[in-house]
Amino acid sequence: MNKLWKGRTDGDMDALADAFNSSISFDQRMYEEDITGSIAHAKMLSKQGIIAKEDCEAIVNGLKGILADLKSGALPVDESAEDIHMFVEAELTKRIGDAGKRLHTARSRNDQVALDFKMYCRTEIDEIVANMKELTQTTADTAAKYKTTIMPGYTHLQRAQPVTFGHHLLAYCQMFLRDISRLLDTKRRLNISPIGSCALAGTTYDTDRMYEAKQLGFYDISLNSMDGVSDRDFAVELLSDIALVMTHLSRLSEEFILWSSWEFHFIELSDKYTTGSSIMPQKKNPDMAELVRGKTGRVYGDLIGLLTVLKGLPLAYNKDMQEDKEGVFDAVDTVNMAIKVFTGMIGTMKVCEENMLNAAKRGFINATDLADYLVRKGMPFRSAYKISGELVNWCIENNHVLENVPLNEYKKRSDLFDDDVYEAIDLKTCVEKRISAGGPGAASIERQLDYVKEKLGEI
Ligand code: ARG
């Protein structure tokens, strides 16, 4: 393809170098942003009297035609164009002649690509947030369904204290809501228009940057042209928001993988989200959860990749910055898929309440409550802790659980023990008695469910 930038240079580029230099294979994803941006630019130029009204009309109509043809597939992207910006401009000139050549007045590909990329990220943030909203809703609905389902809560992956499955899932809702708020925060900071910064040092034309910015949904313009073209903070922020979403999903993946094993058997994943083994007929593998856990690694790579690209760049634009896009595209695709798969997986899984309860019964997870029982009767916590530990040992040796230790064994260790001990260490009581704010008790669960509803309602 004939290079639009052929000013000083003569002779053709080496074919390999040309391919190496090209970004159209991936940046064509931003064609709509590019065209929308160019339409706003033409209108600004015309309003300011920099180009004639008739030229503006021809440009706008030409660009609209190109957009429609790209969308319908009638216009294939010419991969020999260097990038999407060059392709659109060349196609425009092909269609409308000289007027097309006026579009690039008072701008550069440097501010153009910053603009397009920002607009792309902004749209994707909305998409990710919408998907996260569904995920959070589905998780909260499932939590509400199992709000009294007792399960062991773990520390060090050792059974620790009783919680409910609802409480466990609501912990993830908190993470998801923070993810959403981080994404929206990124969007707010991102939403400042770089267009009009031109190559790096603005322009001598009397442009109206704010007019152009407003047309494109930005609330302000960048105040420094060198920062305008070289800022990629928004992409780093988006990548790190996505990386954290993936971290949360990866932790939940790990739990799903454990819970769906025979050893736990707390949940059964739907056949829709599992695979079989080609050799072991009994297998039902949690591949989706494993893949989400695995893909978290590549998303971290996308984040570190971009940070590394940027760290040594002098101002302003450098071609290194062309490397900013693929990682973001990859992370965006990956996270959207992961969120959707997870939403489906949570909404269709079977919860084995009996197994959760049985596991809760076997782990002495009411040992703290036993100690608290003695404390309430006046014993200092450390002494109560010791007696409770001795009783757990006795249970292990005699194959008992705390709930069926005979009263005389209790009394042997402290005469503060009475019949009411059994009620105090009943797992149901243990959960219900955890009345502290943010705990697994009924009132806290309702509060958490209300909070999710309120926050999701605000988006
Ligand atoms: N394809 C380039 C990119 O993605 C567009 C900007 C090119 N600017 C330039 N001066 N060569 O960054």
Residues whose N, C-alpha, C, O or C-beta is under 5 A from the ligand:
A	BS01	LIG	S23 D83 R109 N110 V113 M321 Q322
